[in-house]
Amino acid sequence: MNMEPETTYENYIYKLIQEDLDTGAYSRDICTRFPPEPNGYLHIGSAYAIHTNYMLARAFHGRFNLRFDDTNPLKEDMEYVNAITQDINWLGYSPGEHIYYGSDYSEEIYSSAMRLIKQGKAYVCDLSPEEVTAYRGTLTEPGTDSPYRARSVEENLGLFAEMKQGSYPNGARVLRAKIDMASPNINLRDPVIYRIIHAVHYRTGNTWCIYPMYDFAHPIQDAIEGVTHSLCSIEFKDHRPLYEWVLNELAIPEAPKQREFGRVNVTGVVTSKRYIRQLVAGGYVDGWDDPRLPTIRGLRRRGFTPESIRNFVNGIGFVRHSTIVDISMLEHALRQDLKAKVPAVMAVLRPLRVVITNLPEDSNEWLMIENNSENAALGERKVPFSRTVYIEREDFMEVPVKGFHRLAPGAEVRLKGAYFIKCNEVIKDEATGEITELRCTYDPRTRSGSGFTERKVKATLHWVSAEHGIRADVHLYGRLLKDNDGPKEDEEAWDDYLNPDSLTVLKDCILEPSAGTARPEDKFQFIRHGFFCADRKHSSPGKPVFNRIVALKDSWKG
């Protein structure tokens, strides 16, 4: 772990770990883990969980494990394993060599189940899933014992061995822990710990047809790896007694301890992996890396940096309960990270042609313009100035309203880094009446940096030379959801919840030449428009595509 400390990471879990060290609870190093199921991509909520585990391990000079919870062959795939590993490394929370797979512990987990059966603590049950649920009881009423609960140890051992051998179809039998059907905690009412799944596993193939439930496998996997503190989001708090029961019954020495922290949701985005999968499968978005999604892949493609994401989750601090964080906080972290890092360039998104009539047609002048007003170390660049340029269509008004200080007939403005120009004539399309061109003159005495002071103008406009400009498509993103929630019921349509203006595609925008050589994920500030990133999925040689990461205006009040 080589990341510099970003905060003094002291919170109630930190204090509990410190107490364990002070009392000698462990003779091994502190170890935490992040256990994703490889059935989807990581998202911004995952980043918070990873950060919490990583930073606490690091605070105690311990170890951070990445362990794939791959004990369900129906949904898991190597695609997700690779993506998760790459995303964690990109974020800066690398586990190094400590990458593990729950499926590698299949024999140990199976042996643990056999031990419980021999101890009279587990039994094979023939109830259907619906019957198991019905027998479980409610929050106010105790459950009812399964009619198969009293099976002998010998019978249970034989049936469980037959389950392993593939003698029964899916759902025919399960293995349940024998705990307490009257427990006020429903998770302790003889939970299912093994089920039959006849499917090919992406790593173990057809070796197994029975698979452990997460609540059973999880503590055993932690114990095998030497995890000391199993840090989970708050929804697993009611599962902690079962975690501890498994470890106690198996007599694990110096057993790991489960502790919980709050879950983080972000306004305006979907952080449920199930919902994200629905959006991807339904074609509502451009894959798991759609820049409107809060997946790490989507944020990266949009242009967020690992530093901005780390600063965001670090800025949230430690939360003990589920919380909703305004997305403007994430955007603020991005602006703060990029504002002094990236060059500012001129990009005209909705072009209006301007001809400077008192310049020769073959005129070309190269002007020196600073790359970043906040960071002189980024230097300067040469920008071509010619007889014909483009300005933003919104920067001209034929009949200006009160307070409009940009270009208008008879008005004068400065072109950034260049000269004053004055509008003398407006050219329109005869059929539509649309303005197609402005005829202007420039004052050669007013070149930027010349010291000209005879008169002043009230506006400075960005511009691009028509002869030298690079054409590009620009994607402007808004919130994916109309409000902060997705469908409440499975039968509800996503169409009713999605913002129809979440993506605006601008064709044939004009960028200054320095942006034309952008490589995928190169970032710029487009003057007055915001921060932009070259799209790594749809850009092609000679026709770049830029995603707006975030606008310049910052609404976050820290």
C-alpha positions as CSV (number, residue, x, y, z in Angstrom):
1,M,0.0,0.0,0.0
2,N,1.7,3.1,-1.2
3,M,-1.1,5.7,-1.2
4,E,-0.3,8.8,0.9
5,P,-2.7,9.3,3.9
6,E,-5.7,11.4,2.8
7,T,-7.1,11.8,6.3
8,T,-6.8,10.6,9.9
9,Y,-9.1,7.7,9.4
10,E,-10.4,7.5,13.0
11,N,-14.0,6.4,13.6
12,Y,-15.8,3.9,15.7
13,I,-14.5,0.9,13.7
14,Y,-11.0,2.3,13.9
15,K,-11.4,2.5,17.7
16,L,-12.7,-1.1,17.9
17,I,-9.7,-2.3,15.9
18,Q,-7.4,-0.4,18.2
19,E,-9.0,-2.0,21.2
20,D,-8.5,-5.4,19.7
21,L,-4.8,-4.6,19.2
22,D,-4.5,-3.3,22.7
23,T,-6.1,-6.4,24.2
24,G,-4.1,-8.8,22.1
25,A,-7.2,-10.2,20.3
26,Y,-5.1,-11.2,17.3
27,S,-1.6,-12.6,16.9
28,R,-1.7,-11.8,13.2
29,D,-1.7,-8.5,11.3
30,I,-4.9,-6.6,10.8
31,C,-6.6,-7.7,7.6
32,T,-9.8,-6.4,5.9
33,R,-11.4,-7.5,2.6
34,F,-13.7,-6.3,-0.2
35,P,-15.9,-9.3,-1.4
36,P,-17.7,-8.4,-4.6
37,E,-19.8,-10.9,-6.4
38,P,-18.6,-11.0,-10.1
39,N,-22.0,-10.5,-11.6
40,G,-21.7,-6.8,-12.5
41,Y,-19.5,-3.7,-12.5
42,L,-18.4,-1.6,-9.5
43,H,-20.2,1.7,-8.9
44,I,-19.7,4.8,-6.7
45,G,-21.2,3.1,-3.7
46,S,-18.6,0.3,-4.1
47,A,-15.9,2.9,-4.1
48,Y,-17.0,4.0,-0.7
49,A,-16.9,0.4,0.7
50,I,-13.5,-0.3,-0.9
51,H,-12.1,3.0,0.5
52,T,-13.4,2.1,4.0
53,N,-11.8,-1.3,4.0
54,Y,-8.5,-0.2,2.3
55,M,-7.9,2.8,4.4
56,L,-8.6,1.1,7.7
57,A,-6.2,-1.8,6.8
58,R,-3.6,0.8,5.8
59,A,-4.1,2.8,9.0
60,F,-2.9,-0.2,10.9
61,H,-0.2,-1.2,8.4
62,G,-2.3,-4.3,7.7
63,R,-3.4,-6.2,4.6
64,F,-6.3,-5.5,2.2
65,N,-7.8,-8.5,0.3
66,L,-9.9,-8.5,-2.8
67,R,-12.0,-11.7,-2.7
68,F,-14.5,-12.6,-5.3
69,D,-17.7,-14.0,-3.8
70,D,-18.2,-16.5,-6.7
71,T,-20.4,-19.2,-5.2
72,N,-23.3,-18.7,-7.5
73,P,-22.6,-20.1,-11.0
74,L,-25.8,-18.6,-12.5
75,K,-24.7,-15.0,-12.8
76,E,-20.9,-14.8,-12.5
77,D,-18.5,-14.4,-15.3
78,M,-14.7,-13.7,-15.9
79,E,-15.7,-10.5,-17.6
80,Y,-16.8,-9.0,-14.3
81,V,-13.7,-10.4,-12.5
82,N,-11.4,-8.6,-14.9
83,A,-13.4,-5.4,-14.8
84,I,-13.6,-5.3,-11.0
85,T,-9.8,-5.9,-10.7
86,Q,-9.0,-3.3,-13.2
87,D,-11.4,-0.7,-11.6
88,I,-10.0,-1.2,-8.2
89,N,-6.4,-0.8,-9.4
90,W,-7.4,2.3,-11.4
91,L,-9.0,3.8,-8.3
92,G,-5.7,3.4,-6.5
93,Y,-6.8,0.8,-3.9
94,S,-4.7,-2.1,-5.3
95,P,-4.7,-5.3,-3.3
96,G,-1.5,-6.3,-4.9
97,E,-1.0,-10.1,-4.8
98,H,-3.9,-10.5,-2.3
99,I,-6.6,-11.5,-4.8
100,Y,-8.7,-14.5,-3.9
101,Y,-11.7,-16.5,-5.0
102,G,-14.4,-17.9,-2.8
103,S,-14.7,-20.9,-5.2
104,D,-11.1,-21.9,-4.3
105,Y,-12.4,-22.7,-0.8
106,S,-15.2,-25.1,-2.0
107,E,-13.6,-28.2,-0.3
108,E,-13.1,-26.3,3.0
109,I,-16.6,-24.9,3.0
110,Y,-18.1,-28.4,2.2
111,S,-16.0,-29.9,5.0
112,S,-17.3,-27.2,7.4
113,A,-20.9,-28.2,6.5
114,M,-20.1,-31.8,7.2
115,R,-18.7,-30.9,10.6
116,L,-22.0,-29.1,11.4
117,I,-24.0,-32.1,10.4
118,K,-21.9,-34.4,12.6
119,Q,-22.4,-32.0,15.5
120,G,-26.1,-32.1,15.0
121,K,-26.1,-28.5,13.9
122,A,-27.3,-28.9,10.3
123,Y,-29.8,-31.0,8.5
124,V,-31.1,-31.8,5.0
125,C,-34.5,-30.3,4.4
126,D,-37.0,-31.4,1.6
127,L,-39.3,-28.4,2.0
128,S,-39.8,-26.3,-1.2
129,P,-38.5,-22.7,-1.2
130,E,-42.1,-21.5,-0.7
131,E,-42.6,-23.8,2.2
132,V,-39.3,-22.8,3.8
133,T,-40.5,-19.2,3.7
134,A,-43.9,-20.1,5.1
135,Y,-42.4,-22.1,8.0
136,R,-40.1,-19.3,8.9
137,G,-42.8,-17.2,10.5
138,T,-42.9,-13.4,10.7
139,L,-41.3,-10.6,12.6
140,T,-44.0,-11.0,15.3
141,E,-44.6,-14.8,15.2
142,P,-42.0,-17.5,15.7
143,G,-41.3,-20.0,12.9
144,T,-42.3,-23.7,12.8
145,D,-39.9,-26.6,12.8
146,S,-39.4,-28.3,9.5
147,P,-40.7,-31.9,9.6
148,Y,-37.2,-32.9,8.5
149,R,-35.4,-31.2,11.3
150,A,-35.2,-34.4,13.4
151,R,-33.4,-36.4,10.8
152,S,-30.4,-38.4,12.3
153,V,-26.8,-37.4,11.7
154,E,-26.3,-40.5,9.6
155,E,-29.3,-39.8,7.4
156,N,-28.2,-36.2,6.9
157,L,-24.7,-37.2,6.0
158,G,-25.9,-39.6,3.4
159,L,-28.4,-37.2,1.9
160,F,-25.9,-34.4,1.8
161,A,-23.3,-36.7,0.1
162,E,-26.0,-37.6,-2.5
163,M,-26.7,-33.9,-3.1
164,K,-23.0,-33.4,-3.8
165,Q,-23.0,-36.3,-6.2
166,G,-25.8,-34.8,-8.3
167,S,-28.5,-37.2,-7.3
168,Y,-31.3,-34.6,-7.0
169,P,-32.6,-31.7,-9.2
170,N,-32.4,-28.1,-8.4
171,G,-34.5,-27.1,-5.4
172,A,-35.2,-30.7,-4.4
173,R,-33.3,-30.4,-1.1
174,V,-31.3,-27.9,0.8
175,L,-29.0,-28.0,3.8
176,R,-30.1,-25.9,6.7
177,A,-28.3,-24.8,9.9
178,K,-30.2,-26.0,13.0
179,I,-30.3,-22.9,15.2
180,D,-33.6,-21.6,16.6
181,M,-36.9,-21.3,14.8
182,A,-38.2,-19.1,17.6
183,S,-35.4,-16.6,17.4
184,P,-36.4,-12.9,17.1
185,N,-33.8,-12.6,14.4
186,I,-35.3,-14.3,11.3
187,N,-31.8,-14.9,10.0
188,L,-31.3,-17.5,12.8
189,R,-34.4,-19.5,12.0
190,D,-32.6,-22.5,10.5
191,P,-31.2,-20.6,7.5
192,V,-30.4,-22.4,4.3
193,I,-26.6,-22.8,4.0
194,Y,-26.3,-25.0,0.9
195,R,-28.5,-25.4,-2.2
196,I,-28.4,-27.5,-5.4
197,I,-27.5,-25.6,-8.6
198,H,-26.8,-27.7,-11.7
199,A,-24.9,-25.2,-13.8
200,V,-21.4,-24.7,-15.2
201,H,-19.3,-22.5,-12.9
202,Y,-17.0,-20.0,-14.7
203,R,-13.9,-21.3,-12.8
204,T,-14.7,-24.8,-11.5
205,G,-16.8,-26.1,-14.4
206,N,-19.0,-29.0,-13.4
207,T,-17.0,-30.0,-10.3
208,W,-19.8,-28.9,-8.0
209,C,-23.5,-29.0,-8.2
210,I,-24.1,-27.7,-4.6
211,Y,-23.1,-24.2,-3.6
212,P,-23.0,-22.5,-0.2
213,M,-25.1,-19.5,0.7
214,Y,-23.2,-16.2,1.2
215,D,-24.0,-16.0,4.9
216,F,-22.4,-19.4,5.4
217,A,-19.4,-19.1,3.1
218,H,-18.5,-15.6,4.1
219,P,-17.2,-16.2,7.6
220,I,-15.4,-19.4,6.6
221,Q,-13.7,-17.6,3.7
222,D,-12.7,-14.7,6.1
223,A,-11.2,-17.2,8.5
224,I,-9.2,-19.1,5.8
225,E,-7.7,-15.8,4.6
226,G,-6.9,-14.5,8.1
227,V,-9.2,-11.6,7.9
228,T,-9.5,-9.9,11.3
229,H,-12.3,-7.4,10.6
230,S,-15.0,-8.2,8.1
231,L,-16.4,-4.7,7.3
232,C,-19.9,-4.8,5.7
233,S,-22.5,-2.2,4.8
234,I,-25.3,-1.6,7.3
235,E,-27.9,-4.0,5.7
236,F,-25.8,-6.9,6.9
237,K,-26.0,-6.0,10.6
238,D,-28.9,-8.4,11.2
239,H,-26.8,-11.1,9.6
240,R,-23.9,-10.6,12.1
241,P,-25.3,-13.2,14.7
242,L,-25.3,-15.8,12.0
243,Y,-21.8,-14.9,11.0
244,E,-20.7,-15.3,14.6
245,W,-22.7,-18.5,15.0
246,V,-20.9,-20.2,12.1
247,L,-17.5,-19.3,13.5
248,N,-18.4,-20.3,17.1
249,E,-19.8,-23.7,16.0
250,L,-16.6,-24.4,13.9
251,A,-14.5,-23.3,16.9
252,I,-12.4,-20.9,14.8
253,P,-9.5,-19.5,16.9
254,E,-9.0,-15.7,16.9
255,A,-12.2,-15.5,14.7
256,P,-12.7,-12.5,12.5
257,K,-15.3,-9.9,13.6
258,Q,-18.0,-8.5,11.4
259,R,-18.6,-4.7,11.8
260,E,-20.9,-2.5,9.8
261,F,-20.7,1.0,8.2
262,G,-23.4,3.0,6.4
263,R,-24.3,2.6,2.8
264,V,-23.8,5.6,0.5
265,N,-26.3,6.5,-2.2
266,V,-25.9,9.5,-4.6
267,T,-28.7,11.7,-5.8
268,G,-29.9,11.5,-9.4
269,V,-28.1,8.2,-10.2
270,V,-28.9,4.5,-10.0
271,T,-26.6,2.7,-7.5
272,S,-28.5,-0.6,-7.4
273,K,-26.6,-3.2,-9.3
274,R,-29.9,-4.9,-10.2
275,Y,-31.3,-1.7,-11.6
276,I,-28.2,-1.0,-13.5
277,R,-28.3,-4.4,-15.0
278,Q,-31.9,-3.8,-16.1
279,L,-30.9,-0.5,-17.8
280,V,-28.1,-2.2,-19.6
281,A,-30.1,-5.2,-20.7
282,G,-33.0,-3.0,-21.8
283,G,-30.8,-0.9,-24.0
284,Y,-31.6,2.3,-22.1
285,V,-27.9,3.1,-21.8
286,D,-24.8,2.5,-23.8
287,G,-23.5,-0.5,-21.7
288,W,-22.1,-0.7,-18.2
289,D,-19.7,2.1,-19.1
290,D,-22.4,4.6,-20.1
291,P,-21.2,8.0,-18.9
292,R,-24.6,8.6,-17.3
293,L,-24.2,5.6,-15.0
294,P,-22.4,5.8,-11.6
295,T,-20.4,2.7,-12.4
296,I,-16.6,3.2,-12.1
297,R,-16.3,2.4,-15.8
298,G,-19.0,5.0,-16.6
299,L,-17.4,7.6,-14.4
300,R,-14.0,6.9,-16.0
301,R,-15.3,7.1,-19.5
302,R,-17.1,10.3,-18.7
303,G,-13.8,11.8,-17.5
304,F,-13.7,11.5,-13.7
305,T,-10.3,10.9,-12.3
306,P,-9.4,8.4,-9.6
307,E,-8.2,11.3,-7.5
308,S,-11.6,13.0,-7.7
309,I,-13.4,9.8,-6.7
310,R,-11.0,9.2,-3.8
311,N,-11.4,12.8,-2.6
312,F,-15.2,12.4,-2.9
313,V,-15.5,9.3,-0.8
314,N,-12.8,10.6,1.6
315,G,-14.8,13.8,2.0
316,I,-18.0,11.9,3.0
317,G,-16.2,10.7,6.1
318,F,-17.3,7.7,8.0
319,V,-21.1,7.1,8.1
320,R,-22.7,4.6,10.5
321,H,-26.1,4.6,8.8
322,S,-27.3,4.7,5.2
323,T,-27.0,8.2,3.7
324,I,-27.8,10.1,0.5
325,V,-25.0,12.3,-0.8
326,D,-25.8,15.1,-3.3
327,I,-24.1,14.4,-6.6
328,S,-22.9,18.0,-6.7
329,M,-20.3,17.0,-4.1
330,L,-18.8,14.5,-6.5
331,E,-18.8,17.1,-9.3
332,H,-17.1,19.6,-6.9
333,A,-14.4,17.1,-6.2
334,L,-13.8,16.7,-10.0
335,R,-13.6,20.4,-10.6
336,Q,-11.2,20.9,-7.7
337,D,-9.0,18.1,-9.1
338,L,-9.0,19.3,-12.7
339,K,-9.0,23.1,-12.6
340,A,-5.2,23.4,-12.3
341,K,-4.3,20.2,-14.1
342,V,-5.8,20.4,-17.6
343,P,-5.3,22.8,-20.5
344,A,-8.0,25.2,-21.4
345,V,-8.9,25.3,-25.1
346,M,-11.4,27.0,-27.3
347,A,-14.3,25.0,-28.6
348,V,-17.3,26.3,-30.4
349,L,-20.3,24.0,-29.8
350,R,-22.9,25.8,-31.9
351,P,-20.9,27.6,-34.6
352,L,-21.7,30.9,-36.3
353,R,-19.4,31.9,-39.1
354,V,-17.7,35.3,-38.8
355,V,-15.7,36.8,-41.8
356,I,-13.2,39.6,-40.9
357,T,-13.4,41.6,-44.0
358,N,-10.3,43.8,-43.5
359,L,-8.1,40.8,-43.2
360,P,-6.6,39.3,-46.5
361,E,-8.1,36.0,-47.5
362,D,-4.8,34.2,-47.1
363,S,-4.1,35.8,-43.7
364,N,-2.8,33.4,-41.0
365,E,-1.4,34.6,-37.7
366,W,-0.3,32.4,-34.9
367,L,-1.1,33.8,-31.4
368,M,0.4,32.6,-28.1
369,I,-2.3,31.8,-25.5
370,E,-1.8,30.5,-22.0
371,N,-2.9,26.9,-21.4
372,N,-4.2,27.4,-17.8
373,S,-4.7,30.7,-16.0
374,E,-4.2,28.9,-12.6
375,N,-1.1,26.9,-13.5
376,A,1.6,28.7,-15.4
377,A,3.6,25.5,-15.5
378,L,1.3,24.2,-18.2
379,G,2.8,26.8,-20.5
380,E,1.4,28.3,-23.7
381,R,0.2,27.1,-27.1
382,K,0.0,28.5,-30.6
383,V,-3.5,29.3,-31.8
384,P,-4.1,30.2,-35.5
385,F,-6.1,33.3,-36.3
386,S,-7.4,33.7,-39.8
387,R,-9.9,35.8,-41.9
388,T,-12.8,33.4,-41.1
389,V,-13.6,32.2,-37.6
390,Y,-16.4,30.7,-35.7
391,I,-18.0,32.0,-32.6
392,E,-20.9,30.6,-30.5
393,R,-24.3,31.3,-32.0
394,E,-25.5,32.4,-28.6
395,D,-22.8,35.1,-28.5
396,F,-24.6,37.1,-31.1
397,M,-27.9,38.9,-30.9
398,E,-29.3,40.9,-33.8
399,V,-31.6,42.9,-31.5
400,P,-29.8,42.7,-28.2
401,V,-31.9,42.7,-25.0
402,K,-30.9,44.9,-22.0
403,G,-27.8,43.6,-20.3
404,F,-26.5,41.7,-23.4
405,H,-22.9,42.7,-23.9
406,R,-21.7,40.3,-26.5
407,L,-21.6,40.8,-30.2
408,A,-24.4,42.7,-31.9
409,P,-24.7,45.0,-35.0
410,G,-22.4,47.9,-34.4
411,A,-21.0,46.4,-31.2
412,E,-17.4,45.6,-30.5
413,V,-16.0,42.7,-28.5
414,R,-12.6,41.1,-28.0
415,L,-11.8,37.7,-29.4
416,K,-9.8,35.9,-26.6
417,G,-6.1,36.2,-27.1
418,A,-6.6,38.1,-30.3
419,Y,-8.2,41.4,-31.3
420,F,-11.3,43.6,-31.0
421,I,-13.8,43.0,-33.8
422,K,-16.9,45.0,-34.7
423,C,-20.0,43.6,-36.4
424,N,-21.0,45.5,-39.6
425,E,-23.3,43.3,-41.5
426,V,-25.6,40.3,-40.9
427,I,-26.1,37.7,-43.6
428,K,-29.3,35.5,-43.6
429,D,-30.6,32.6,-45.4
430,E,-33.2,33.9,-47.9
431,A,-35.5,31.0,-47.4
432,T,-35.5,30.6,-43.7
433,G,-34.3,33.9,-42.4
434,E,-31.7,32.1,-40.3
435,I,-28.4,34.0,-39.6
436,T,-25.7,32.3,-41.5
437,E,-22.7,34.7,-41.3
438,L,-21.5,37.9,-39.7
439,R,-19.3,40.4,-41.5
440,C,-16.9,42.1,-39.1
441,T,-13.8,44.2,-39.1
442,Y,-10.9,44.0,-36.7
443,D,-8.6,46.7,-35.2
444,P,-5.0,45.6,-35.6
445,R,-3.9,47.9,-32.7
446,T,-5.9,45.9,-30.1
447,R,-3.9,42.6,-30.2
448,S,-3.9,41.0,-26.7
449,G,-0.8,41.9,-24.7
450,S,-0.1,45.0,-26.9
451,G,-1.0,47.4,-24.1
452,F,-3.8,49.0,-26.0
453,T,-5.9,51.2,-23.7
454,E,-7.8,53.7,-25.9
455,R,-11.1,52.0,-25.4
456,K,-12.6,49.0,-23.6
457,V,-15.1,46.3,-24.5
458,K,-17.5,44.5,-22.1
459,A,-17.1,41.0,-23.4
460,T,-14.4,38.5,-24.5
461,L,-15.6,35.7,-26.8
462,H,-13.9,32.4,-27.5
463,W,-13.5,31.5,-31.2
464,V,-11.9,29.0,-33.6
465,S,-10.3,29.5,-36.9
466,A,-12.5,28.1,-39.7
467,E,-9.5,27.1,-41.7
468,H,-7.7,25.2,-38.9
469,G,-10.6,24.1,-36.7
470,I,-11.2,20.4,-35.9
471,R,-14.7,19.0,-36.2
472,A,-15.9,16.9,-33.3
473,D,-19.1,15.5,-31.8
474,V,-19.8,16.6,-28.2
475,H,-22.0,14.8,-25.7
476,L,-23.6,16.8,-23.0
477,Y,-25.0,14.8,-20.1
478,G,-27.7,15.6,-17.6
479,R,-29.2,13.5,-14.8
480,L,-30.3,10.0,-15.9
481,L,-33.3,10.0,-13.6
482,K,-36.1,12.5,-13.4
483,D,-35.9,12.3,-9.6
484,N,-33.7,10.3,-7.2
485,D,-35.6,7.0,-7.3
486,G,-36.1,4.2,-9.8
487,P,-39.1,1.9,-10.2
488,K,-40.7,0.8,-6.9
489,E,-42.1,-2.4,-8.4
490,D,-40.6,-4.8,-11.0
491,E,-43.5,-4.3,-13.4
492,E,-43.0,-0.6,-13.6
493,A,-41.4,0.7,-16.8
494,W,-38.1,2.5,-16.7
495,D,-39.4,4.9,-19.4
496,D,-41.4,6.7,-16.7
497,Y,-38.3,7.4,-14.6
498,L,-35.7,8.4,-17.1
499,N,-34.9,12.0,-18.0
500,P,-35.4,12.3,-21.8
501,D,-32.7,15.1,-21.9
502,S,-30.0,13.1,-20.1
503,L,-28.0,13.1,-23.3
504,T,-27.6,15.8,-25.9
505,V,-25.4,15.1,-28.9
506,L,-24.0,18.1,-30.7
507,K,-22.6,17.3,-34.2
508,D,-19.8,19.1,-36.0
509,C,-18.6,21.3,-33.2
510,I,-15.4,23.2,-34.0
511,L,-12.3,22.9,-31.8
512,E,-9.0,24.6,-32.0
513,P,-6.3,22.3,-33.5
514,S,-4.5,21.6,-30.2
515,A,-7.5,19.4,-29.1
516,G,-7.5,17.5,-32.4
517,T,-4.7,15.2,-31.3
518,A,-6.5,14.2,-28.1
519,R,-6.0,10.6,-27.0
520,P,-8.8,8.6,-25.3
521,E,-9.4,9.9,-21.8
522,D,-7.4,13.2,-22.4
523,K,-9.1,16.0,-20.5
524,F,-9.6,19.7,-21.3
525,Q,-11.4,22.7,-20.1
526,F,-13.5,24.0,-22.9
527,I,-13.6,27.7,-22.2
528,R,-17.0,28.7,-20.7
529,H,-18.5,25.3,-21.3
530,G,-16.9,23.0,-18.7
531,F,-14.5,20.1,-18.4
532,F,-14.5,17.6,-21.2
533,C,-12.9,14.2,-21.9
534,A,-12.1,12.4,-25.2
535,D,-14.4,9.4,-25.3
536,R,-12.5,6.2,-25.4
537,K,-15.3,4.2,-26.9
538,H,-16.6,6.2,-29.8
539,S,-13.7,8.5,-30.8
540,S,-12.0,7.6,-34.1
541,P,-9.0,9.1,-36.0
542,G,-10.0,12.4,-37.5
543,K,-13.4,12.5,-35.7
544,P,-13.0,12.8,-32.0
545,V,-15.9,12.6,-29.6
546,F,-15.8,14.5,-26.3
547,N,-17.9,14.0,-23.2
548,R,-18.7,16.8,-21.0
549,I,-17.7,15.7,-17.5
550,V,-19.1,18.6,-15.7
551,A,-20.1,22.2,-16.3
552,L,-18.0,25.0,-14.8
553,K,-20.6,26.2,-12.4
554,D,-20.2,24.7,-8.9
555,S,-23.3,24.4,-6.8
556,W,-21.7,22.5,-4.0
557,K,-21.6,24.3,-0.7
558,G,-19.0,22.5,1.3
